Amino acid sequence: MKYSEIIFSCKGGEGWHQDVLIHDLGGMGFDTFEPRSNGFAAYIASDQLDLQALESLLIQQPVDFEVTYQVHEILPQNWNEVWESNFEPIVVADQCYVRASFHPPKPEYPYEIIIDPKMAFGTGHHQTTSLIMCYLLTDAFEGKVVLDMGCGTGILAILASKLGASQVWAIDNDPVCIASVEENKMRNDVAHVVTKCGSVDLVVNQRFDVILANINRNILLDQLREYARSLEAGGVLYMSGFYAGSDLEALTNAGIPHGLVYENHKELDGWVAARFIKKR
């Protein structure tokens, strides 16, 4: 299969504008994204690239968010070899060793997660994922019912399960991600993780003790009410995928009418993960 590489150069706007653009590109068929110094690269099967639709999307961007792009055709290659060559193991909070299946194990760490990401997001390398993992490693999950919303590879759902959660739902609207979770949960012997392809409407009438949502600011704001409705009183909501400052302030204020009270947050390179408690 031939792939096209689109180099997007971004100027101006807020930090979350680029995240929203990436999300919209995902809906157009782009399946891999790589950060660049002044934007990002995106990859799509050449026969799915619709330049007219891409132009229409870019026209809709805010006036102060300038986006230009260049298209490059790339030769067919073994994509598994590409990500394998760039995927190094990491250790989170000196407790959790995250590796791919081709890396040797390190039993000296209390927790080990084996992740083969392929085209799905979530290896622990991104600041947002590692921040939430740091939170989870300090929380009590024994017997808890957990939702991982926008689960990507399922790394957070897998960690929650390894920490003792009795039931874990992993939801994503991308079938590629769901297929990745199915593979990864077997690699990690957490077969009881329940995978569902879809969006927040799947959790209507469901109840959770903990909700994990590592997405982006706009989607979090849009789905916040449903998180609150599905969270038990005293339950915990961990959110990430946004920046310090106005993003955190907007989510904090939006949570108040739904009984979601900001408790604290962690920050790394401008990215934020925050802990909220359901008070009623």
Short mmCIF file of the C-alpha atoms (twelve columns), coordinates in Angstrom:
data_MODEL
# 
_entry.id   MODEL 
# 
loop_
_atom_site.group_PDB 
_atom_site.id 
_atom_site.type_symbol 
_atom_site.label_atom_id 
_atom_site.label_alt_id 
_atom_site.label_comp_id 
_atom_site.label_asym_id 
_atom_site.label_seq_id 
_atom_site.Cartn_x 
_atom_site.Cartn_y 
_atom_site.Cartn_z 
_atom_site.pdbx_PDB_model_num 
ATOM 1   C CA . MET A 1   0.000   0.000   0.000  1 
ATOM 2   C CA . LYS A 2   1.294   3.472   -0.897 1 
ATOM 3   C CA . TYR A 3   1.281   6.112   1.808  1 
ATOM 4   C CA . SER A 4   1.380   9.892   1.662  1 
ATOM 5   C CA . GLU A 5   3.196   12.045  4.209  1 
ATOM 6   C CA . ILE A 6   1.667   15.461  4.832  1 
ATOM 7   C CA . ILE A 7   3.885   17.968  6.650  1 
ATOM 8   C CA . PHE A 8   1.723   20.529  8.483  1 
ATOM 9   C CA . SER A 9   3.321   23.795  9.591  1 
ATOM 10  C CA . CYS A 10  1.314   25.612  12.271 1 
ATOM 11  C CA . LYS A 11  1.635   29.231  13.326 1 
ATOM 12  C CA . GLY A 12  -0.334  31.135  15.975 1 
ATOM 13  C CA . GLY A 13  -3.505  29.986  17.708 1 
ATOM 14  C CA . GLU A 14  -3.790  28.140  21.016 1 
ATOM 15  C CA . GLY A 15  -1.995  24.882  21.794 1 
ATOM 16  C CA . TRP A 16  -5.228  22.914  21.666 1 
ATOM 17  C CA . HIS A 17  -6.020  24.086  18.125 1 
ATOM 18  C CA . GLN A 18  -3.381  21.696  16.786 1 
ATOM 19  C CA . ASP A 19  -4.795  18.842  18.890 1 
ATOM 20  C CA . VAL A 20  -8.285  19.432  17.511 1 
ATOM 21  C CA . LEU A 21  -6.914  19.557  13.967 1 
ATOM 22  C CA . ILE A 22  -5.168  16.209  14.502 1 
ATOM 23  C CA . HIS A 23  -8.410  14.730  15.820 1 
ATOM 24  C CA . ASP A 24  -10.296 15.951  12.739 1 
ATOM 25  C CA . LEU A 25  -7.604  14.576  10.445 1 
ATOM 26  C CA . GLY A 26  -8.014  11.215  12.151 1 
ATOM 27  C CA . GLY A 27  -11.651 11.295  11.091 1 
ATOM 28  C CA . MET A 28  -10.513 11.804  7.495  1 
ATOM 29  C CA . GLY A 29  -8.407  8.646   7.485  1 
ATOM 30  C CA . PHE A 30  -5.014  9.844   8.715  1 
ATOM 31  C CA . ASP A 31  -3.729  7.114   10.998 1 
ATOM 32  C CA . THR A 32  -0.285  8.168   12.271 1 
ATOM 33  C CA . PHE A 33  1.025   11.507  13.533 1 
ATOM 34  C CA . GLU A 34  4.539   12.637  14.424 1 
ATOM 35  C CA . PRO A 35  5.394   15.933  16.170 1 
ATOM 36  C CA . ARG A 36  7.698   18.352  14.381 1 
ATOM 37  C CA . SER A 37  9.343   21.548  15.616 1 
ATOM 38  C CA . ASN A 38  6.693   23.862  14.123 1 
ATOM 39  C CA . GLY A 39  3.818   21.451  13.569 1 
ATOM 40  C CA . PHE A 40  3.460   17.768  12.801 1 
ATOM 41  C CA . ALA A 41  3.609   15.109  10.098 1 
ATOM 42  C CA . ALA A 42  0.532   13.025  9.285  1 
ATOM 43  C CA . TYR A 43  0.300   9.814   7.266  1 
ATOM 44  C CA . ILE A 44  -2.529  8.419   5.211  1 
ATOM 45  C CA . ALA A 45  -2.996  5.718   2.575  1 
ATOM 46  C CA . SER A 46  -2.571  7.569   -0.725 1 
ATOM 47  C CA . ASP A 47  -5.857  6.298   -2.139 1 
ATOM 48  C CA . GLN A 48  -7.691  7.834   0.853  1 
ATOM 49  C CA . LEU A 49  -6.122  11.282  0.556  1 
ATOM 50  C CA . ASP A 50  -8.793  13.830  -0.411 1 
ATOM 51  C CA . LEU A 51  -7.065  17.184  -0.939 1 
ATOM 52  C CA . GLN A 52  -10.370 18.993  -1.486 1 
ATOM 53  C CA . ALA A 53  -11.658 17.796  1.896  1 
ATOM 54  C CA . LEU A 54  -8.327  18.710  3.460  1 
ATOM 55  C CA . GLU A 55  -8.514  22.248  2.049  1 
ATOM 56  C CA . SER A 56  -12.080 22.581  3.343  1 
ATOM 57  C CA . LEU A 57  -10.956 21.540  6.825  1 
ATOM 58  C CA . LEU A 58  -8.073  24.015  6.861  1 
ATOM 59  C CA . ILE A 59  -10.348 26.864  5.746  1 
ATOM 60  C CA . GLN A 60  -12.452 26.228  8.851  1 
ATOM 61  C CA . GLN A 61  -9.523  26.802  11.218 1 
ATOM 62  C CA . PRO A 62  -9.541  29.950  13.422 1 
ATOM 63  C CA . VAL A 63  -8.244  33.069  11.679 1 
ATOM 64  C CA . ASP A 64  -5.287  33.381  14.069 1 
ATOM 65  C CA . PHE A 65  -4.262  29.732  13.526 1 
ATOM 66  C CA . GLU A 66  -2.342  29.559  10.262 1 
ATOM 67  C CA . VAL A 67  -1.748  26.101  8.798  1 
ATOM 68  C CA . THR A 68  0.182   25.260  5.637  1 
ATOM 69  C CA . TYR A 69  1.087   21.825  4.323  1 
ATOM 70  C CA . GLN A 70  3.263   19.907  1.892  1 
ATOM 71  C CA . VAL A 71  2.442   16.502  0.403  1 
ATOM 72  C CA . HIS A 72  5.101   13.835  -0.098 1 
ATOM 73  C CA . GLU A 73  4.593   10.377  -1.565 1 
ATOM 74  C CA . ILE A 74  6.593   7.770   0.326  1 
ATOM 75  C CA . LEU A 75  7.796   4.396   -0.828 1 
ATOM 76  C CA . PRO A 76  6.086   1.253   0.486  1 
ATOM 77  C CA . GLN A 77  7.793   0.039   3.649  1 
ATOM 78  C CA . ASN A 78  7.359   -2.256  6.609  1 
ATOM 79  C CA . TRP A 79  5.556   0.001   9.102  1 
ATOM 80  C CA . ASN A 80  6.114   -2.417  11.975 1 
ATOM 81  C CA . GLU A 81  9.853   -2.125  11.413 1 
ATOM 82  C CA . VAL A 82  9.558   1.655   11.413 1 
ATOM 83  C CA . TRP A 83  7.868   1.905   14.811 1 
ATOM 84  C CA . GLU A 84  9.996   -0.878  16.267 1 
ATOM 85  C CA . SER A 85  13.145  1.054   15.413 1 
ATOM 86  C CA . ASN A 86  11.790  4.148   17.206 1 
ATOM 87  C CA . PHE A 87  10.178  2.498   20.262 1 
ATOM 88  C CA . GLU A 88  12.450  2.403   23.308 1 
ATOM 89  C CA . PRO A 89  11.269  0.973   26.667 1 
ATOM 90  C CA . ILE A 90  10.453  3.452   29.433 1 
ATOM 91  C CA . VAL A 91  10.031  3.352   33.208 1 
ATOM 92  C CA . VAL A 92  7.211   5.371   34.784 1 
ATOM 93  C CA . ALA A 93  7.566   6.568   38.389 1 
ATOM 94  C CA . ASP A 94  10.237  3.922   39.058 1 
ATOM 95  C CA . GLN A 95  7.426   1.345   39.225 1 
ATOM 96  C CA . CYS A 96  6.096   0.484   35.782 1 
ATOM 97  C CA . TYR A 97  8.265   -0.800  32.946 1 
ATOM 98  C CA . VAL A 98  6.675   -0.320  29.517 1 
ATOM 99  C CA . ARG A 99  8.165   -2.279  26.658 1 
ATOM 100 C CA . ALA A 100 7.283   -3.821  23.316 1 
ATOM 101 C CA . SER A 101 7.078   -7.571  22.834 1 
ATOM 102 C CA . PHE A 102 10.527  -7.639  21.227 1 
ATOM 103 C CA . HIS A 103 12.234  -6.052  24.293 1 
ATOM 104 C CA . PRO A 104 13.548  -8.231  27.158 1 
ATOM 105 C CA . PRO A 105 11.547  -8.178  30.433 1 
ATOM 106 C CA . LYS A 106 12.796  -6.487  33.607 1 
ATOM 107 C CA . PRO A 107 11.267  -8.320  36.599 1 
ATOM 108 C CA . GLU A 108 12.818  -5.893  39.083 1 
ATOM 109 C CA . TYR A 109 9.927   -3.490  38.473 1 
ATOM 110 C CA . PRO A 110 6.593   -4.104  40.280 1 
ATOM 111 C CA . TYR A 111 4.570   -3.656  37.094 1 
ATOM 112 C CA . GLU A 112 5.349   -4.431  33.471 1 
ATOM 113 C CA . ILE A 113 3.213   -3.553  30.469 1 
ATOM 114 C CA . ILE A 114 3.845   -4.950  27.015 1 
ATOM 115 C CA . ILE A 115 2.543   -2.642  24.304 1 
ATOM 116 C CA . ASP A 116 2.747   -3.112  20.554 1 
ATOM 117 C CA . PRO A 117 1.168   0.166   19.394 1 
ATOM 118 C CA . LYS A 118 1.278   -0.122  15.608 1 
ATOM 119 C CA . MET A 119 -1.096  2.658   14.492 1 
ATOM 120 C CA . ALA A 120 -2.721  3.362   17.898 1 
ATOM 121 C CA . PHE A 121 -1.794  6.111   20.388 1 
ATOM 122 C CA . GLY A 122 -0.475  5.285   23.834 1 
ATOM 123 C CA . THR A 123 2.939   3.863   24.651 1 
ATOM 124 C CA . GLY A 124 3.626   5.919   27.774 1 
ATOM 125 C CA . HIS A 125 6.120   8.080   25.909 1 
ATOM 126 C CA . HIS A 126 3.779   11.046  25.501 1 
ATOM 127 C CA . GLN A 127 3.618   13.366  28.493 1 
ATOM 128 C CA . THR A 128 -0.157  13.024  28.873 1 
ATOM 129 C CA . THR A 129 -0.023  9.227   29.101 1 
ATOM 130 C CA . SER A 130 2.871   9.130   31.563 1 
ATOM 131 C CA . LEU A 131 1.220   11.802  33.745 1 
ATOM 132 C CA . ILE A 132 -1.962  9.760   34.154 1 
ATOM 133 C CA . MET A 133 0.092   6.613   34.745 1 
ATOM 134 C CA . CYS A 134 1.881   8.413   37.591 1 
ATOM 135 C CA . TYR A 135 -1.510  9.204   39.111 1 
ATOM 136 C CA . LEU A 136 -2.733  5.622   38.779 1 
ATOM 137 C CA . LEU A 137 0.360   4.224   40.474 1 
ATOM 138 C CA . THR A 138 -0.496  6.231   43.606 1 
ATOM 139 C CA . ASP A 139 -4.228  5.416   43.702 1 
ATOM 140 C CA . ALA A 140 -6.141  2.413   45.079 1 
ATOM 141 C CA . PHE A 141 -7.817  0.320   42.369 1 
ATOM 142 C CA . GLU A 142 -8.612  -2.900  44.188 1 
ATOM 143 C CA . GLY A 143 -12.169 -3.906  43.252 1 
ATOM 144 C CA . LYS A 144 -12.869 -0.696  41.327 1 
ATOM 145 C CA . VAL A 145 -14.907 -0.411  38.124 1 
ATOM 146 C CA . VAL A 146 -12.933 1.692   35.639 1 
ATOM 147 C CA . LEU A 147 -13.604 3.362   32.286 1 
ATOM 148 C CA . ASP A 148 -10.743 4.236   29.909 1 
ATOM 149 C CA . MET A 149 -12.320 6.674   27.438 1 
ATOM 150 C CA . GLY A 150 -10.375 7.196   24.211 1 
ATOM 151 C CA . CYS A 151 -8.219  4.226   25.158 1 
ATOM 152 C CA . GLY A 152 -5.805  4.091   22.197 1 
ATOM 153 C CA . THR A 153 -3.550  1.062   22.761 1 
ATOM 154 C CA . GLY A 154 -5.286  0.374   26.093 1 
ATOM 155 C CA . ILE A 155 -2.196  1.096   28.176 1 
ATOM 156 C CA . LEU A 156 -4.153  2.897   30.923 1 
ATOM 157 C CA . ALA A 157 -6.861  0.220   31.024 1 
ATOM 158 C CA . ILE A 158 -4.174  -2.456  31.279 1 
ATOM 159 C CA . LEU A 159 -2.419  -0.657  34.130 1 
ATOM 160 C CA . ALA A 160 -5.709  -0.181  36.016 1 
ATOM 161 C CA . SER A 161 -6.360  -3.893  35.643 1 
ATOM 162 C CA . LYS A 162 -2.895  -4.819  36.881 1 
ATOM 163 C CA . LEU A 163 -3.481  -2.526  39.885 1 
ATOM 164 C CA . GLY A 164 -6.494  -4.592  40.913 1 
ATOM 165 C CA . ALA A 165 -9.539  -3.119  39.158 1 
ATOM 166 C CA . SER A 166 -12.326 -5.695  39.061 1 
ATOM 167 C CA . GLN A 167 -13.807 -4.462  35.777 1 
ATOM 168 C CA . VAL A 168 -12.341 -2.194  33.098 1 
ATOM 169 C CA . TRP A 169 -14.022 -0.798  30.014 1 
ATOM 170 C CA . ALA A 170 -11.775 0.429   27.170 1 
ATOM 171 C CA . ILE A 171 -13.633 2.586   24.620 1 
ATOM 172 C CA . ASP A 172 -12.356 4.229   21.438 1 
ATOM 173 C CA . ASN A 173 -14.072 5.357   18.246 1 
ATOM 174 C CA . ASP A 174 -11.238 3.995   16.085 1 
ATOM 175 C CA . PRO A 175 -11.471 0.293   15.156 1 
ATOM 176 C CA . VAL A 176 -7.663  0.218   14.771 1 
ATOM 177 C CA . CYS A 177 -7.330  1.159   18.441 1 
ATOM 178 C CA . ILE A 178 -9.832  -1.480  19.531 1 
ATOM 179 C CA . ALA A 179 -7.930  -4.143  17.576 1 
ATOM 180 C CA . SER A 180 -4.727  -2.942  19.272 1 
ATOM 181 C CA . VAL A 181 -6.300  -3.225  22.738 1 
ATOM 182 C CA . GLU A 182 -7.519  -6.748  21.981 1 
ATOM 183 C CA . GLU A 183 -3.952  -7.778  21.141 1 
ATOM 184 C CA . ASN A 184 -2.325  -5.909  24.004 1 
ATOM 185 C CA . LYS A 185 -4.691  -7.161  26.709 1 
ATOM 186 C CA . MET A 186 -3.825  -10.736 25.789 1 
ATOM 187 C CA . ARG A 187 -0.109  -9.958  25.883 1 
ATOM 188 C CA . ASN A 188 -0.588  -8.614  29.404 1 
ATOM 189 C CA . ASP A 189 -2.912  -11.367 30.649 1 
ATOM 190 C CA . VAL A 190 -5.779  -8.980  31.421 1 
ATOM 191 C CA . ALA A 191 -8.433  -10.656 29.313 1 
ATOM 192 C CA . HIS A 192 -11.277 -9.262  31.452 1 
ATOM 193 C CA . VAL A 193 -10.770 -5.754  29.977 1 
ATOM 194 C CA . VAL A 194 -13.933 -5.069  27.952 1 
ATOM 195 C CA . THR A 195 -13.357 -3.318  24.614 1 
ATOM 196 C CA . LYS A 196 -16.063 -1.279  22.902 1 
ATOM 197 C CA . CYS A 197 -15.853 0.701   19.660 1 
ATOM 198 C CA . GLY A 198 -17.788 3.956   19.803 1 
ATOM 199 C CA . SER A 199 -18.104 7.130   21.833 1 
ATOM 200 C CA . VAL A 200 -19.427 8.384   25.150 1 
ATOM 201 C CA . ASP A 201 -22.988 7.287   24.363 1 
ATOM 202 C CA . LEU A 202 -21.868 3.740   25.197 1 
ATOM 203 C CA . VAL A 203 -21.619 4.619   28.894 1 
ATOM 204 C CA . VAL A 204 -25.190 5.865   29.303 1 
ATOM 205 C CA . ASN A 205 -26.738 4.112   32.337 1 
ATOM 206 C CA . GLN A 206 -23.344 2.676   33.326 1 
ATOM 207 C CA . ARG A 207 -21.600 3.442   36.642 1 
ATOM 208 C CA . PHE A 208 -17.882 3.686   37.267 1 
ATOM 209 C CA . ASP A 209 -15.657 4.330   40.284 1 
ATOM 210 C CA . VAL A 210 -12.865 5.792   38.149 1 
ATOM 211 C CA . ILE A 211 -12.886 7.364   34.684 1 
ATOM 212 C CA . LEU A 212 -9.715  7.956   32.663 1 
ATOM 213 C CA . ALA A 213 -9.940  10.353  29.707 1 
ATOM 214 C CA . ASN A 214 -6.772  11.284  27.824 1 
ATOM 215 C CA . ILE A 215 -8.187  13.026  24.746 1 
ATOM 216 C CA . ASN A 216 -8.149  16.805  24.107 1 
ATOM 217 C CA . ARG A 217 -9.749  19.863  25.658 1 
ATOM 218 C CA . ASN A 218 -12.686 20.291  23.305 1 
ATOM 219 C CA . ILE A 219 -13.760 16.649  23.405 1 
ATOM 220 C CA . LEU A 220 -13.362 16.580  27.180 1 
ATOM 221 C CA . LEU A 221 -15.555 19.654  27.525 1 
ATOM 222 C CA . ASP A 222 -18.150 18.115  25.220 1 
ATOM 223 C CA . GLN A 223 -18.233 14.810  27.121 1 
ATOM 224 C CA . LEU A 224 -17.843 16.123  30.678 1 
ATOM 225 C CA . ARG A 225 -21.541 15.888  31.529 1 
ATOM 226 C CA . GLU A 226 -21.679 12.196  30.588 1 
ATOM 227 C CA . TYR A 227 -18.549 11.481  32.630 1 
ATOM 228 C CA . ALA A 228 -20.233 13.061  35.652 1 
ATOM 229 C CA . ARG A 229 -23.472 11.122  35.104 1 
ATOM 230 C CA . SER A 230 -21.572 7.843   34.903 1 
ATOM 231 C CA . LEU A 231 -19.305 8.461   37.893 1 
ATOM 232 C CA . GLU A 232 -20.278 7.203   41.335 1 
ATOM 233 C CA . ALA A 233 -20.442 9.763   44.162 1 
ATOM 234 C CA . GLY A 234 -16.916 10.035  45.532 1 
ATOM 235 C CA . GLY A 235 -15.553 8.651   42.274 1 
ATOM 236 C CA . VAL A 236 -12.449 9.979   40.567 1 
ATOM 237 C CA . LEU A 237 -12.044 11.459  37.090 1 
ATOM 238 C CA . TYR A 238 -8.541  11.728  35.643 1 
ATOM 239 C CA . MET A 239 -8.266  13.890  32.527 1 
ATOM 240 C CA . SER A 240 -5.342  14.769  30.299 1 
ATOM 241 C CA . GLY A 241 -4.621  15.877  26.747 1 
ATOM 242 C CA . PHE A 242 -4.622  19.624  27.403 1 
ATOM 243 C CA . TYR A 243 -2.355  22.410  28.592 1 
ATOM 244 C CA . ALA A 244 -1.845  24.389  31.771 1 
ATOM 245 C CA . GLY A 245 -3.550  27.755  32.131 1 
ATOM 246 C CA . SER A 246 -6.758  28.443  30.211 1 
ATOM 247 C CA . ASP A 247 -7.372  24.781  29.298 1 
ATOM 248 C CA . LEU A 248 -7.278  23.609  32.910 1 
ATOM 249 C CA . GLU A 249 -9.325  26.609  34.013 1 
ATOM 250 C CA . ALA A 250 -12.012 25.895  31.392 1 
ATOM 251 C CA . LEU A 251 -12.321 22.247  32.440 1 
ATOM 252 C CA . THR A 252 -12.361 23.144  36.126 1 
ATOM 253 C CA . ASN A 253 -15.170 25.664  35.627 1 
ATOM 254 C CA . ALA A 254 -17.128 23.335  33.335 1 
ATOM 255 C CA . GLY A 255 -17.011 20.545  35.903 1 
ATOM 256 C CA . ILE A 256 -18.522 22.524  38.775 1 
ATOM 257 C CA . PRO A 257 -22.201 22.409  37.596 1 
ATOM 258 C CA . HIS A 258 -21.902 18.635  37.277 1 
ATOM 259 C CA . GLY A 259 -20.476 18.086  40.746 1 
ATOM 260 C CA . LEU A 260 -16.928 17.530  39.487 1 
ATOM 261 C CA . VAL A 261 -14.521 19.307  41.808 1 
ATOM 262 C CA . TYR A 262 -10.904 19.928  40.845 1 
ATOM 263 C CA . GLU A 263 -8.512  18.441  43.379 1 
ATOM 264 C CA . ASN A 264 -4.994  18.781  41.938 1 
ATOM 265 C CA . HIS A 265 -2.955  18.382  38.785 1 
ATOM 266 C CA . LYS A 266 0.423   17.278  37.468 1 
ATOM 267 C CA . GLU A 267 2.312   19.114  34.742 1 
ATOM 268 C CA . LEU A 268 5.075   18.107  32.328 1 
ATOM 269 C CA . ASP A 269 6.382   20.248  29.454 1 
ATOM 270 C CA . GLY A 270 3.211   22.349  29.553 1 
ATOM 271 C CA . TRP A 271 0.906   19.312  29.343 1 
ATOM 272 C CA . VAL A 272 -1.435  18.654  32.250 1 
ATOM 273 C CA . ALA A 273 -3.201  15.719  33.884 1 
ATOM 274 C CA . ALA A 274 -5.799  16.650  36.496 1 
ATOM 275 C CA . ARG A 275 -7.695  14.800  39.229 1 
ATOM 276 C CA . PHE A 276 -11.379 15.603  39.849 1 
ATOM 277 C CA . ILE A 277 -13.743 14.186  42.495 1 
ATOM 278 C CA . LYS A 278 -17.480 13.621  41.999 1 
ATOM 279 C CA . LYS A 279 -19.067 15.291  45.046 1 
ATOM 280 C CA . ARG A 280 -22.715 14.478  44.357 1 
# 
